[in-house]
Amino acid sequence: KKILSCRTVVSIGPLEQKINQGICIEYEGGISLWFNRTSPGSPGFMSSESPEKIAPNESYSHTLRPDIVITRGDNMLIFDAKFKGQRGGFYGEGDDGTISTWKDEDIDKMHTYRDAIRNISGAYILYPGEEAKFYPAHNATGPYQGVGALPLKPDDSARPARRHREDIERIIREFIKES
């Protein structure tokens, strides 16, 4: 797809470089790629107040900010990086340096995104492991509808391994095609 608009992702200052939040690249066909897109939260209400007077925001609870969001029309697909360090290594890392699996708490966070943010089709962690796992939502009609874990581990050339890219690309293609 042709890029319609883009702005600087990395700001370079005299003392630091930082990745800007809320960056959006717009493509033809109403497709956008966001980095750290903010989903504003709602004010909620007290037990003595009437819920009809509260207009929910994009997130019906507090503000959420997933790492990567792809939008097509009103529908959204989330990818959230889980490359956490723990005592000198990544979580889940064995003695031989292999990362065997993801943390259930990270899948739970994807459920949070799917539940709290309006129009989320799917939410997936990206982690430096080997195994992909998909949990389809109730009544799912496409492979991107649900939550899951997708490995994104570099190969010897420091590029994401082909088998890992293919799973991610498949989910994105299906989302763009069916949304």
C-alpha positions in Angstrom: 0.0 0.0 0.0 1.1 3.5 -0.7 2.0 5.7 2.3 -0.2 8.8 2.5 1.3 10.5 5.5 4.1 10.0 8.0 6.1 12.0 10.6 9.4 11.6 12.4 9.4 8.6 14.7 12.7 9.2 16.4 13.4 12.7 17.9 17.1 13.5 18.1 18.1 16.1 20.7 21.5 17.2 21.7 21.6 14.8 24.6 19.2 12.0 23.7 17.1 10.2 21.1 13.6 9.2 21.9 10.8 7.4 20.1 7.7 9.7 19.9 4.4 8.4 21.2 1.2 8.5 19.2 2.9 8.2 15.8 0.7 7.3 12.9 1.5 6.2 9.4 -1.5 6.4 7.1 -1.8 4.1 4.1 -4.3 3.9 1.2 -7.5 2.1 1.9 -8.1 3.6 5.3 -5.3 1.6 7.0 -3.1 3.2 9.6 -0.2 1.9 11.7 0.2 3.5 15.1 3.0 3.4 17.7 1.8 3.9 21.3 -1.7 5.0 20.3 -3.6 6.3 23.3 -7.1 5.0 24.0 -8.5 7.6 26.4 -10.3 6.3 29.4 -13.8 7.2 30.7 -14.5 9.1 33.9 -16.7 6.4 35.4 -19.4 7.2 37.9 -20.1 7.0 41.6 -22.7 4.6 42.9 -25.0 7.6 43.6 -24.8 8.8 40.0 -26.7 7.7 37.0 -24.7 5.7 34.4 -26.8 7.1 31.5 -25.1 10.5 32.0 -21.6 9.1 31.5 -20.3 9.0 27.9 -17.8 6.2 27.6 -14.5 7.0 25.8 -12.6 4.6 23.6 -11.6 2.6 26.7 -14.5 2.1 29.0 -12.2 2.1 32.1 -8.8 3.9 32.4 -6.5 5.1 29.6 -4.6 2.3 27.8 -1.7 2.6 25.4 -0.8 -0.6 23.4 2.6 -0.6 21.6 1.4 -1.2 18.0 -2.1 -0.7 16.7 -3.2 -1.3 13.1 -6.5 0.3 12.2 -8.8 -0.2 9.2 -11.9 1.9 9.5 -13.2 1.5 13.0 -11.6 -1.9 13.6 -8.2 -2.3 15.4 -5.6 -5.0 15.8 -3.0 -4.8 18.6 0.5 -6.1 18.9 2.2 -5.5 22.3 6.0 -6.2 22.7 6.9 -8.3 25.7 10.7 -8.2 25.7 11.1 -7.9 29.4 14.4 -8.4 31.2 14.7 -10.4 34.4 18.0 -10.7 36.3 20.2 -10.3 33.4 18.0 -12.2 30.9 14.6 -12.4 29.4 11.7 -13.9 31.3 11.1 -17.5 30.6 14.7 -18.0 29.6 16.3 -21.4 30.4 19.9 -22.1 31.4 20.8 -22.5 27.7 19.4 -19.0 26.8 16.3 -20.4 25.1 13.0 -18.7 25.8 10.4 -21.5 25.9 7.2 -19.6 26.4 5.3 -16.5 27.2 3.8 -15.4 30.5 0.1 -15.9 31.1 0.0 -12.4 32.6 0.9 -11.1 29.1 -2.0 -13.0 27.5 -4.2 -11.6 30.3 -3.2 -8.1 29.3 -4.3 -8.8 25.7 -7.7 -9.8 27.1 -7.7 -6.5 28.9 -7.1 -4.6 25.6 -9.8 -6.7 23.8 -12.3 -6.1 26.5 -11.7 -2.5 27.5 -11.0 -0.8 24.1 -13.8 -0.4 21.6 -13.5 -2.2 18.3 -10.5 -4.4 19.0 -10.6 -7.5 16.8 -7.4 -9.1 18.1 -4.6 -8.5 20.5 -1.3 -10.4 20.4 2.0 -10.2 22.4 5.3 -10.3 20.5 7.9 -12.0 22.5 11.5 -13.4 21.8 10.5 -17.1 21.9 9.7 -19.9 19.5 6.1 -20.9 19.9 3.0 -19.2 18.4 -0.3 -19.7 20.2 -3.7 -18.4 19.1 -6.8 -18.3 21.3 -9.8 -17.5 19.0 -12.5 -15.3 20.5 -16.0 -16.7 20.8 -17.7 -16.6 17.4 -14.4 -15.8 15.6 -14.5 -15.8 11.9 -10.9 -14.9 11.2 -7.5 -16.0 12.6 -6.8 -12.5 13.9 -10.0 -12.4 16.1 -8.9 -13.3 19.6 -5.7 -13.1 21.7 -2.4 -14.9 21.5 1.4 -14.9 21.6 3.6 -14.5 18.5 7.3 -15.1 18.6 9.5 -12.4 17.1 13.1 -13.5 17.6 16.0 -12.4 15.4 18.0 -15.0 13.4 21.7 -14.9 12.9 21.5 -11.9 10.6 19.7 -9.9 13.4 16.5 -9.8 11.3 13.2 -11.4 12.5 13.2 -15.1 11.6 11.1 -15.9 8.5 8.8 -18.3 10.2 8.0 -15.7 12.9 7.3 -12.9 10.3 5.0 -15.2 8.3 2.6 -15.7 11.3 2.5 -11.9 11.9 2.1 -11.1 8.2 -0.8 -13.7 7.9 -2.7 -12.1 10.8 -2.2 -8.6 9.4 -3.2 -9.7 5.8 -6.4 -11.4 7.1 -7.3 -8.4 9.3 -6.9 -5.9 6.4 -8.8 -8.2 4.0 -11.8 -8.9 6.3 -12.2 -5.7 8.2 
